[in-house]
């Protein structure tokens, strides 16, 4: 059995690129018999015999409970037991994990105009030998918010002097100064 993506490739190579059955088989590493079969017929997913679950008659109740109340899987299981459910807790827990409404993502999409803002932050890149000592190698990253153009500079420290020098170098690299700079909780 092949997947739907392979089926689409077979049909595309045969109809649009006019490749032979042998050429398609070589390209996709399939037998000629398989290629001929899927050229001639439409794709259908194989029917799997459905297994019933003790939880099937209660799934709509569970969904409505989860939509109205913020119940734990344990609370759902206890409610089901009071209604005569004889299944175990694990089947309820697994279903609640799938059926629970997902919270919206906790992020804010920001929009910027060209030249409006630059984001900066420090990063760490391990250690480097300098003479007879080992020093931490840091990097300064600056990204223009609109174009996502990136500037990276490696330094041996994260002092205020390094920070300001890296800002100046980044703005020289970008060819100008943005209206504002967003800093991500730097100690400097």
Backbone as ProteinMPNN parsed JSONL, in Angstrom:
{"seq_chain_A": "XXXXXXXXXXXXXXXXXXXXXXXXXXXXXXXXXXXXXXXXXXXXXXXXXXXXXXXXXXXXXXXXXXXXXXXXXXXXXXXXXXXXXXXXXXXXXXXXXXXXXXXXXXXXXXXXXXXXXXXXXXXXXXXXXXXXXXXXXXXXXXXXXXXXXXXXXXXXXXXXXXXXXXXXXXXXXXXXXXXXXXXXXXXX", "coords_chain_A": {"N_chain_A": [[0.84, -1.176, 0.0], [0.537, 2.214, -0.786], [1.195, 5.661, 0.186], [-0.797, 8.702, 0.136], [0.64, 10.865, -0.91], [2.608, 9.646, -2.511], [0.949, 8.433, -4.37], [-0.066, 10.736, -5.639], [2.301, 11.681, -6.778], [2.862, 9.642, -8.628], [0.65, 9.871, -10.385], [1.056, 12.497, -11.307], [3.589, 12.371, -12.551], [2.964, 10.614, -14.592], [0.777, 11.795, -16.008], [1.39, 14.575, -16.395], [4.201, 14.865, -16.857], [4.539, 12.885, -18.644], [5.907, 10.418, -18.344], [7.062, 7.03, -18.697], [5.752, 3.873, -17.426], [7.839, 2.292, -16.49], [9.889, 4.232, -16.113], [8.728, 5.819, -14.107], [8.525, 3.932, -12.046], [11.271, 3.395, -11.565], [12.135, 5.945, -10.714], [10.604, 6.4, -8.38], [11.148, 4.158, -6.954], [9.455, 1.87, -7.072], [7.536, -1.06, -7.947], [6.737, -2.044, -11.345], [4.22, -3.107, -11.571], [2.862, -2.042, -9.359], [2.897, 0.676, -10.017], [1.376, 0.67, -12.412], [-1.095, -0.17, -11.368], [-1.871, 2.028, -9.721], [-2.014, 4.057, -11.553], [-4.195, 3.34, -12.998], [-6.369, 3.294, -11.208], [-8.366, 5.081, -8.73], [-7.278, 6.684, -5.717], [-7.822, 5.185, -2.623], [-8.308, 5.034, 0.837], [-7.444, 2.278, 2.847], [-9.967, 0.41, 4.436], [-10.234, 0.117, 7.842], [-11.106, -2.187, 10.29], [-13.252, -0.986, 12.72], [-12.724, -0.591, 16.158], [-14.65, -0.943, 19.01], [-15.155, 0.982, 21.962], [-15.393, 1.089, 25.521], [-15.839, 3.609, 26.233], [-17.072, 4.938, 24.146], [-20.01, 5.443, 24.125], [-20.094, 7.556, 25.9], [-18.641, 9.72, 25.057], [-19.64, 12.139, 23.951], [-20.856, 13.316, 26.181], [-18.595, 13.772, 27.74], [-17.171, 15.622, 26.164], [-18.942, 17.814, 26.256], [-18.897, 18.37, 29.001], [-16.214, 19.128, 29.307], [-16.151, 21.431, 27.758], [-17.802, 23.195, 29.145], [-16.976, 23.164, 31.847], [-13.877, 23.267, 33.629], [-12.623, 20.517, 33.99], [-10.699, 17.947, 35.568], [-9.139, 14.886, 34.416], [-9.545, 12.943, 36.31], [-11.827, 13.886, 37.675], [-13.698, 13.739, 35.596], [-13.745, 10.964, 35.22], [-14.794, 10.139, 37.684], [-17.359, 11.258, 37.529], [-18.341, 9.774, 35.367], [-18.31, 7.194, 36.472], [-20.318, 7.456, 38.349], [-22.443, 7.415, 36.682], [-22.525, 4.829, 35.893], [-20.398, 3.82, 34.407], [-17.941, 1.418, 33.624], [-15.335, 1.304, 32.893], [-11.693, 1.763, 33.008], [-9.545, 4.218, 34.61], [-7.385, 5.069, 32.986], [-8.168, 4.962, 30.266], [-10.041, 6.987, 30.182], [-8.453, 9.177, 30.916], [-6.646, 9.292, 28.728], [-8.433, 9.903, 26.641], [-9.511, 12.36, 27.512], [-7.27, 13.962, 27.358], [-6.993, 14.169, 24.593], [-9.466, 15.274, 23.84], [-9.828, 17.624, 25.227], [-10.394, 21.114, 25.005], [-8.078, 23.079, 23.239], [-5.996, 25.633, 24.519], [-5.678, 29.026, 23.337], [-2.729, 30.151, 21.576], [-0.088, 31.62, 23.446], [1.057, 34.186, 22.537], [2.039, 37.209, 20.933], [1.587, 38.693, 17.875], [3.721, 40.82, 16.283], [3.864, 43.795, 14.359], [5.89, 45.65, 12.205], [7.152, 48.63, 10.727], [9.386, 49.428, 7.991], [12.629, 50.176, 9.195], [11.732, 50.819, 11.705], [12.254, 49.345, 14.091], [14.736, 47.487, 15.96], [15.87, 44.395, 17.161], [17.819, 43.221, 19.86], [20.242, 41.076, 21.443], [22.238, 39.096, 23.721], [24.283, 36.167, 23.338], [25.687, 32.928, 24.116], [28.645, 31.19, 23.218], [30.171, 28.984, 24.005], [33.574, 28.281, 25.03], [36.866, 29.722, 24.6], [40.341, 29.443, 23.921], [42.598, 31.787, 25.075], [45.666, 32.816, 24.925], [47.141, 31.615, 27.794], [44.823, 31.172, 29.147], [41.32, 30.35, 29.524], [38.534, 31.708, 27.96], [35.168, 32.891, 28.017], [33.229, 32.801, 25.1], [31.23, 35.12, 23.671], [28.332, 36.237, 21.838], [26.884, 38.927, 20.051], [23.734, 39.655, 18.873], [21.821, 41.229, 16.414], [18.764, 42.077, 15.001], [16.882, 43.303, 12.349], [13.583, 44.261, 12.635], [11.619, 44.428, 10.611], [12.711, 43.542, 8.079], [14.11, 41.308, 8.871], [16.823, 41.14, 8.685], [20.062, 40.18, 9.693], [22.632, 40.737, 12.097], [25.634, 39.644, 13.463], [28.042, 39.542, 16.01], [31.04, 38.467, 17.453], [32.367, 38.436, 20.75], [34.592, 38.821, 23.605], [33.44, 39.419, 25.967], [30.592, 40.696, 27.858], [30.202, 43.339, 28.518], [29.178, 46.758, 29.252], [30.564, 48.451, 27.532], [31.256, 46.732, 25.407], [28.671, 46.153, 24.575], [27.635, 48.654, 23.674], [29.503, 49.235, 21.659], [29.004, 47.125, 19.893], [26.378, 47.756, 19.152], [26.863, 50.139, 17.708], [28.49, 49.089, 15.614], [26.657, 47.323, 14.428], [24.718, 49.103, 13.461], [26.232, 50.535, 11.643], [26.734, 48.463, 9.858], [24.117, 47.894, 8.959], [23.59, 50.254, 7.746], [22.32, 52.504, 8.791], [20.203, 53.929, 11.38], [17.755, 52.545, 13.484], [14.407, 53.557, 14.538], [13.79, 52.665, 17.119], [15.098, 50.422, 19.673], [14.757, 47.141, 20.682], [15.435, 45.42, 23.594], [16.313, 42.331, 25.011], [15.988, 41.56, 28.064], [18.746, 41.889, 28.946], [21.63, 41.746, 31.065], [23.484, 43.738, 30.876]], "CA_chain_A": [[0.0, 0.0, 0.0], [1.291, 3.458, -0.842], [0.5, 6.783, 0.801], [-1.45, 9.604, -0.816], [1.654, 11.691, -1.575], [3.208, 8.826, -3.566], [-0.082, 8.317, -5.395], [-0.084, 11.997, -6.402], [3.519, 11.728, -7.589], [2.682, 8.717, -9.749], [-0.288, 10.468, -11.341], [1.667, 13.694, -11.881], [4.646, 11.96, -13.473], [2.356, 9.956, -15.739], [-0.085, 12.68, -16.793], [1.973, 15.868, -16.737], [5.543, 14.73, -17.413], [4.444, 11.854, -19.687], [6.906, 9.379, -18.154], [6.549, 5.67, -18.84], [5.578, 3.131, -16.177], [9.176, 1.885, -16.065], [10.592, 5.413, -15.613], [8.122, 6.197, -12.82], [8.932, 2.91, -11.087], [12.677, 3.62, -11.191], [12.264, 7.208, -9.985], [9.974, 6.3, -7.057], [11.543, 2.87, -6.366], [8.256, 1.045, -6.978], [7.448, -2.044, -9.028], [5.905, -1.62, -12.481], [2.861, -3.551, -11.277], [2.283, -1.055, -8.445], [2.69, 1.92, -10.774], [0.225, 0.457, -13.306], [-2.307, -0.248, -10.552], [-2.279, 3.344, -9.242], [-2.359, 4.89, -12.712], [-5.506, 2.92, -13.474], [-7.462, 3.436, -10.254], [-8.35, 6.213, -7.813], [-6.722, 6.377, -4.396], [-8.758, 5.001, -1.523], [-7.667, 4.551, 2.052], [-7.982, 0.971, 3.224], [-10.896, 0.427, 5.563], [-9.792, -0.668, 8.993], [-12.256, -2.51, 11.139], [-13.27, -0.132, 13.898], [-12.891, -1.24, 17.447], [-15.482, -0.151, 19.906], [-14.568, 1.248, 23.268], [-16.376, 1.282, 26.58], [-16.013, 5.048, 26.374], [-17.793, 5.482, 22.99], [-21.315, 6.047, 24.414], [-19.962, 8.682, 26.828], [-17.733, 10.736, 24.527], [-20.325, 13.431, 23.793], [-20.991, 13.87, 27.535], [-17.275, 14.242, 28.174], [-16.872, 16.849, 25.422], [-19.749, 18.923, 26.783], [-18.371, 18.698, 30.324], [-14.945, 19.838, 29.169], [-16.403, 22.758, 27.196], [-18.456, 24.055, 30.139], [-16.218, 23.188, 33.107], [-12.476, 22.884, 33.513], [-12.524, 19.32, 34.812], [-9.547, 17.072, 35.381], [-9.523, 13.551, 33.961], [-10.039, 12.234, 37.497], [-13.201, 14.331, 37.911], [-14.516, 13.167, 34.522], [-13.869, 9.54, 35.504], [-15.71, 9.989, 38.814], [-18.72, 11.511, 37.023], [-18.735, 8.622, 34.544], [-18.58, 6.074, 37.367], [-21.627, 7.661, 38.978], [-23.438, 7.097, 35.654], [-22.48, 3.398, 35.606], [-19.246, 3.472, 33.564], [-17.138, 0.385, 34.261], [-13.969, 1.334, 32.367], [-10.625, 2.205, 33.902], [-9.176, 5.63, 34.591], [-6.43, 5.391, 31.922], [-8.868, 5.215, 29.0], [-10.65, 8.316, 30.334], [-7.354, 10.143, 30.909], [-6.152, 9.425, 27.354], [-9.439, 10.591, 25.829], [-9.606, 13.753, 27.968], [-6.099, 14.649, 26.818], [-7.272, 14.458, 23.18], [-10.716, 16.014, 23.641], [-9.83, 18.918, 25.935], [-10.177, 22.252, 24.095], [-6.73, 23.623, 23.326], [-5.977, 27.078, 24.757], [-5.018, 29.757, 22.254], [-1.309, 30.385, 21.778], [0.208, 32.768, 24.3], [2.037, 35.063, 21.916], [1.492, 38.379, 20.274], [2.244, 38.951, 16.606], [4.074, 42.225, 16.174], [4.036, 44.321, 13.006], [6.803, 46.773, 12.199], [7.43, 49.292, 9.462], [10.832, 49.444, 7.728], [13.405, 51.13, 9.967], [11.071, 51.177, 12.96], [12.758, 48.699, 15.296], [15.785, 46.471, 15.878], [15.922, 43.572, 18.365], [19.194, 42.839, 20.175], [20.407, 40.177, 22.585], [23.505, 38.39, 23.848], [24.249, 34.718, 23.352], [26.946, 32.325, 24.541], [29.143, 30.258, 22.209], [31.181, 28.129, 24.611], [34.812, 28.886, 25.523], [37.958, 29.812, 23.635], [41.641, 29.624, 24.559], [43.269, 33.056, 24.799], [46.941, 32.668, 25.64], [47.136, 30.476, 28.714], [43.539, 31.124, 29.86], [40.096, 30.044, 28.76], [37.558, 32.792, 28.105], [33.849, 32.625, 27.434], [33.001, 33.486, 23.833], [29.853, 35.596, 23.588], [28.007, 36.9, 20.581], [25.844, 39.946, 20.052], [22.887, 39.484, 17.691], [20.873, 42.315, 16.154], [17.875, 41.731, 13.891], [15.919, 44.328, 11.976], [12.274, 43.631, 12.817], [10.83, 44.377, 9.377], [13.331, 42.725, 7.026], [14.744, 40.167, 9.53], [18.248, 41.165, 8.381], [20.745, 39.78, 10.921], [24.029, 41.096, 12.317], [26.188, 38.896, 14.587], [29.434, 39.901, 16.317], [31.576, 37.696, 18.574], [33.166, 39.216, 21.695], [35.075, 38.072, 24.768], [32.759, 39.903, 27.156], [29.269, 41.279, 27.677], [30.195, 44.575, 29.294], [28.457, 47.884, 28.658], [31.382, 48.941, 26.421], [31.043, 45.795, 24.3], [27.275, 46.291, 24.146], [27.491, 49.881, 22.885], [30.314, 49.101, 20.444], [28.284, 46.207, 18.998], [25.27, 48.531, 18.581], [27.423, 51.027, 16.685], [28.918, 48.26, 14.485], [25.461, 46.809, 13.761], [24.074, 50.191, 12.72], [27.081, 50.788, 10.478], [26.496, 47.361, 8.931], [22.787, 48.062, 8.373], [23.566, 51.491, 6.973], [21.409, 53.478, 9.379], [19.789, 53.754, 12.767], [16.305, 52.387, 13.6], [13.732, 54.454, 15.468], [13.88, 52.125, 18.481], [15.816, 49.17, 19.857], [14.152, 46.277, 21.7], [16.461, 44.646, 24.268], [15.686, 41.189, 25.656], [16.443, 41.269, 29.435], [20.196, 41.779, 29.1], [22.158, 42.288, 32.317], [24.176, 44.988, 30.573]], "C_chain_A": [[0.883, 1.235, 0.0], [0.508, 4.565, -0.145], [-0.023, 7.722, -0.293], [-0.444, 10.465, -1.579], [2.31, 10.922, -2.72], [2.22, 8.635, -4.709], [-0.113, 9.572, -6.274], [1.145, 12.128, -7.273], [3.385, 10.835, -8.818], [1.794, 9.354, -10.807], [0.319, 11.682, -12.048], [2.74, 13.326, -12.905], [4.064, 11.332, -14.736], [1.596, 10.934, -16.622], [0.621, 13.947, -17.269], [3.346, 15.736, -17.388], [5.635, 13.637, -18.471], [5.553, 10.802, -19.578], [6.255, 8.009, -18.307], [6.43, 5.014, -17.464], [6.939, 2.734, -15.619], [9.946, 3.067, -15.461], [10.048, 5.858, -14.251], [8.545, 5.215, -11.729], [10.364, 3.094, -10.627], [12.823, 4.862, -10.32], [11.741, 7.083, -8.556], [10.315, 5.01, -6.318], [10.316, 2.008, -6.06], [8.271, 0.033, -8.108], [6.539, -1.513, -10.133], [4.445, -1.991, -12.235], [2.145, -2.54, -10.362], [1.976, 0.239, -9.177], [1.478, 1.782, -11.686], [-1.09, 0.464, -12.53], [-2.788, 1.155, -10.182], [-2.496, 4.346, -10.366], [-3.803, 4.605, -13.114], [-6.643, 3.192, -12.489], [-7.274, 4.655, -9.359], [-7.831, 5.754, -6.451], [-7.845, 6.246, -3.379], [-7.981, 4.503, -0.318], [-8.262, 3.201, 2.396], [-8.871, 1.107, 4.456], [-10.347, -0.454, 6.669], [-11.017, -0.992, 9.832], [-12.185, -1.693, 12.421], [-13.483, -0.934, 15.162], [-13.745, -0.341, 18.314], [-14.788, -0.04, 21.255], [-15.691, 1.378, 24.29], [-16.725, 2.761, 26.72], [-16.87, 5.653, 25.257], [-19.16, 6.091, 23.343], [-21.231, 7.319, 25.27], [-19.161, 9.857, 26.265], [-18.393, 12.1, 24.362], [-20.527, 14.114, 25.15], [-19.667, 14.501, 27.979], [-16.927, 15.558, 27.472], [-17.661, 18.034, 25.967], [-19.279, 19.323, 28.179], [-17.097, 19.526, 30.215], [-15.128, 21.237, 28.6], [-16.96, 23.712, 28.247], [-17.651, 24.217, 31.415], [-14.786, 22.765, 32.828], [-12.225, 21.703, 34.438], [-11.227, 18.579, 34.534], [-10.052, 15.711, 34.9], [-10.09, 12.729, 35.12], [-11.491, 12.607, 37.779], [-14.15, 13.778, 36.853], [-14.759, 11.694, 34.804], [-14.852, 9.301, 36.645], [-17.158, 10.249, 38.386], [-19.222, 10.326, 36.201], [-19.074, 7.412, 35.421], [-19.947, 6.223, 38.032], [-22.765, 7.387, 37.989], [-23.378, 5.632, 35.229], [-21.332, 2.967, 34.704], [-18.354, 2.496, 34.304], [-15.703, 0.367, 33.761], [-12.972, 1.873, 33.369], [-10.296, 3.676, 33.679], [-8.296, 5.974, 33.376], [-7.116, 5.684, 30.596], [-9.524, 6.599, 29.032], [-9.571, 9.385, 30.241], [-6.837, 10.37, 29.484], [-7.154, 10.177, 26.48], [-9.562, 12.065, 26.215], [-8.432, 14.553, 27.415], [-6.33, 15.033, 25.357], [-8.455, 15.402, 23.0], [-10.723, 17.394, 24.291], [-9.584, 20.048, 24.94], [-8.791, 22.85, 24.325], [-6.789, 25.129, 23.571], [-5.304, 27.794, 23.592], [-3.557, 30.005, 22.593], [-1.065, 31.671, 22.557], [1.324, 33.602, 23.685], [1.317, 36.177, 21.192], [2.27, 38.596, 18.984], [2.472, 40.447, 16.476], [4.273, 42.603, 14.71], [4.918, 45.552, 13.082], [6.931, 47.339, 10.793], [8.941, 49.243, 9.225], [11.517, 50.535, 8.549], [12.813, 51.484, 11.319], [11.772, 50.597, 14.182], [13.844, 47.675, 14.971], [15.766, 45.717, 17.207], [17.361, 43.154, 18.599], [19.211, 41.921, 21.39], [21.814, 39.6, 22.566], [23.261, 36.891, 23.772], [25.61, 34.198, 23.771], [27.353, 31.259, 23.54], [30.278, 29.416, 22.777], [32.392, 28.917, 25.087], [35.876, 28.846, 24.441], [39.25, 30.014, 24.42], [42.241, 30.944, 24.108], [44.558, 33.038, 25.607], [46.89, 31.439, 26.51], [45.828, 30.363, 29.492], [42.417, 30.721, 28.916], [39.088, 31.137, 29.034], [36.248, 32.358, 27.471], [33.704, 33.446, 26.163], [31.515, 33.83, 23.74], [29.595, 36.129, 22.195], [26.836, 37.849, 20.787], [25.052, 39.741, 18.764], [21.912, 40.645, 17.61], [20.074, 41.943, 14.911], [16.953, 42.903, 13.619], [14.538, 43.686, 11.939], [11.492, 43.504, 11.518], [11.433, 43.392, 8.37], [13.957, 41.44, 7.539], [16.228, 40.047, 9.149], [19.019, 41.01, 9.694], [22.186, 40.279, 10.93], [24.49, 40.332, 13.556], [27.645, 39.3, 14.759], [29.874, 39.116, 17.544], [32.468, 38.584, 19.431], [33.628, 38.31, 22.824], [34.438, 38.557, 26.059], [31.401, 40.477, 26.816], [29.148, 42.56, 28.502], [29.418, 45.655, 28.556], [29.224, 48.421, 27.445], [31.217, 48.049, 25.194], [29.644, 45.997, 23.698], [27.095, 47.513, 23.248], [28.296, 49.825, 21.588], [29.621, 48.188, 19.425], [27.075, 46.902, 18.368], [25.765, 49.417, 17.445], [27.817, 50.231, 15.437], [27.714, 47.716, 13.704], [24.803, 47.89, 12.92], [24.907, 50.617, 11.517], [26.863, 49.708, 9.422], [25.154, 47.516, 8.218], [22.677, 49.341, 7.547], [22.596, 52.521, 7.512], [21.019, 53.091, 10.789], [18.265, 53.586, 12.821], [15.717, 53.398, 14.581], [13.857, 53.977, 16.91], [14.623, 50.811, 18.481], [15.126, 48.392, 20.964], [15.241, 45.374, 22.272], [15.782, 43.556, 25.063], [16.366, 40.864, 26.985], [17.947, 41.051, 29.573], [20.611, 42.342, 30.451], [22.873, 43.6, 32.077], [23.169, 46.057, 30.221]], "O_chain_A": [[1.879, 1.285, 0.722], [-0.693, 4.432, 0.088], [0.271, 7.554, -1.477], [-0.647, 10.763, -2.756], [2.543, 11.488, -3.788], [2.602, 8.669, -5.878], [-0.177, 9.479, -7.5], [1.057, 12.632, -8.393], [3.756, 11.232, -9.922], [2.143, 9.376, -11.987], [0.118, 11.871, -13.248], [2.791, 13.899, -13.993], [4.613, 11.5, -15.825], [1.745, 10.915, -17.844], [0.464, 14.347, -18.422], [3.629, 16.423, -18.37], [6.669, 13.474, -19.118], [6.078, 10.346, -20.593], [5.057, 7.847, -18.077], [6.94, 5.53, -16.47], [7.169, 2.827, -14.413], [10.583, 2.923, -14.417], [10.811, 6.227, -13.359], [8.882, 5.623, -10.617], [10.656, 2.968, -9.438], [13.537, 4.847, -9.317], [12.357, 7.597, -7.623], [9.843, 4.781, -5.204], [10.157, 1.49, -4.954], [8.943, 0.239, -9.118], [5.688, -0.655, -9.9], [3.539, -1.267, -12.648], [0.973, -2.226, -10.568], [0.916, 0.833, -8.98], [0.637, 2.68, -11.733], [-2.081, 1.037, -12.983], [-3.975, 1.453, -10.309], [-3.109, 5.39, -10.144], [-4.538, 5.505, -13.518], [-7.792, 3.31, -12.916], [-6.173, 5.193, -9.243], [-7.937, 4.582, -6.092], [-8.717, 7.111, -3.293], [-7.101, 3.651, -0.442], [-9.468, 3.002, 2.251], [-8.549, 1.835, 5.395], [-10.034, -1.625, 6.453], [-11.871, -0.131, 10.047], [-11.174, -1.71, 13.123], [-14.318, -1.837, 15.218], [-13.57, 0.878, 18.337], [-13.951, -0.864, 21.621], [-16.815, 1.74, 23.941], [-17.774, 3.115, 27.258], [-17.351, 6.777, 25.405], [-19.444, 7.195, 22.881], [-22.2, 8.073, 25.349], [-19.02, 10.882, 26.932], [-17.754, 13.122, 24.613], [-20.389, 15.331, 25.264], [-19.633, 15.608, 28.516], [-16.447, 16.497, 28.107], [-17.119, 19.128, 26.122], [-19.268, 20.511, 28.503], [-16.919, 20.506, 30.939], [-14.352, 22.138, 28.916], [-16.634, 24.899, 28.246], [-17.642, 25.296, 32.006], [-14.521, 21.997, 31.903], [-11.683, 21.862, 35.532], [-10.721, 18.583, 33.412], [-11.247, 15.423, 34.97], [-11.001, 11.923, 34.933], [-12.302, 11.735, 38.09], [-15.276, 13.391, 37.167], [-15.883, 11.219, 34.641], [-15.654, 8.37, 36.588], [-18.074, 9.55, 38.821], [-20.379, 9.922, 36.321], [-20.026, 6.687, 35.133], [-20.648, 5.236, 38.252], [-23.904, 7.157, 38.393], [-24.092, 5.225, 34.312], [-21.311, 1.814, 34.273], [-18.039, 2.706, 35.475], [-14.925, -0.499, 34.163], [-13.339, 2.371, 34.433], [-10.713, 4.287, 32.695], [-8.443, 7.05, 32.798], [-6.681, 6.577, 29.869], [-9.554, 7.297, 28.018], [-9.756, 10.393, 29.559], [-6.615, 11.512, 29.079], [-6.755, 11.006, 25.662], [-9.702, 12.924, 25.345], [-8.601, 15.714, 27.043], [-5.908, 16.107, 24.928], [-8.444, 16.241, 22.1], [-11.542, 18.241, 23.936], [-8.671, 19.961, 24.118], [-8.387, 23.095, 25.461], [-7.55, 25.831, 22.906], [-4.443, 27.215, 22.929], [-3.19, 30.063, 23.767], [-1.746, 32.676, 22.354], [2.412, 33.709, 24.252], [0.129, 36.08, 20.885], [3.498, 38.674, 19.012], [1.533, 41.24, 16.55], [4.791, 41.812, 13.922], [4.712, 46.41, 13.941], [6.83, 46.615, 9.802], [9.701, 49.037, 10.171], [11.05, 51.673, 8.596], [13.335, 52.358, 12.012], [11.881, 51.271, 15.206], [13.878, 47.087, 13.89], [15.656, 46.336, 18.266], [18.057, 42.773, 17.658], [18.328, 41.975, 22.246], [22.493, 39.611, 21.539], [22.177, 36.406, 24.098], [26.586, 34.949, 23.78], [26.509, 30.503, 23.06], [31.259, 29.163, 22.077], [32.27, 30.071, 25.496], [35.807, 28.056, 23.499], [39.256, 30.674, 25.46], [42.38, 31.197, 22.911], [44.543, 33.224, 26.823], [46.626, 30.339, 26.024], [45.727, 29.544, 30.405], [42.554, 30.751, 27.693], [38.81, 31.464, 30.187], [36.219, 31.57, 26.525], [34.015, 34.637, 26.144], [30.658, 32.946, 23.732], [30.531, 36.437, 21.456], [25.933, 37.6, 21.585], [25.636, 39.663, 17.683], [21.263, 41.004, 18.592], [20.641, 41.544, 13.893], [16.319, 43.434, 14.531], [14.349, 42.667, 11.274], [10.756, 42.531, 11.352], [10.736, 42.51, 7.869], [14.304, 40.565, 6.745], [16.817, 38.973, 9.277], [18.671, 41.636, 10.695], [22.872, 40.251, 9.909], [23.819, 40.363, 14.587], [28.394, 39.391, 13.786], [29.175, 39.095, 18.557], [33.237, 39.39, 18.906], [33.137, 37.193, 22.99], [34.855, 38.146, 27.142], [31.086, 40.717, 25.65], [28.11, 42.822, 29.109], [29.049, 45.493, 27.393], [28.616, 48.803, 26.445], [31.057, 48.543, 24.078], [29.469, 46.008, 22.48], [26.478, 47.423, 22.187], [27.843, 50.302, 20.548], [29.655, 48.46, 18.225], [26.77, 46.676, 17.197], [25.177, 49.451, 16.364], [27.514, 50.651, 14.32], [27.743, 47.655, 12.475], [24.376, 47.63, 11.795], [24.359, 51.015, 10.489], [26.812, 50.005, 8.229], [25.063, 47.294, 7.01], [21.761, 49.481, 6.737], [22.094, 53.343, 6.746], [21.449, 52.065, 11.317], [17.547, 54.41, 12.256], [16.444, 54.016, 15.359], [14.013, 54.788, 17.822], [14.769, 50.16, 17.446], [14.927, 48.913, 22.062], [15.898, 44.645, 21.528], [14.777, 43.812, 25.727], [17.229, 39.987, 27.036], [18.374, 40.118, 30.254], [20.016, 43.305, 30.934], [22.883, 44.477, 32.941], [23.549, 47.192, 29.931]]}, "name": "protein", "num_of_chains": 1, "seq": "XXXXXXXXXXXXXXXXXXXXXXXXXXXXXXXXXXXXXXXXXXXXXXXXXXXXXXXXXXXXXXXXXXXXXXXXXXXXXXXXXXXXXXXXXXXXXXXXXXXXXXXXXXXXXXXXXXXXXXXXXXXXXXXXXXXXXXXXXXXXXXXXXXXXXXXXXXXXXXXXXXXXXXXXXXXXXXXXXXXXXXXXXXXX"}
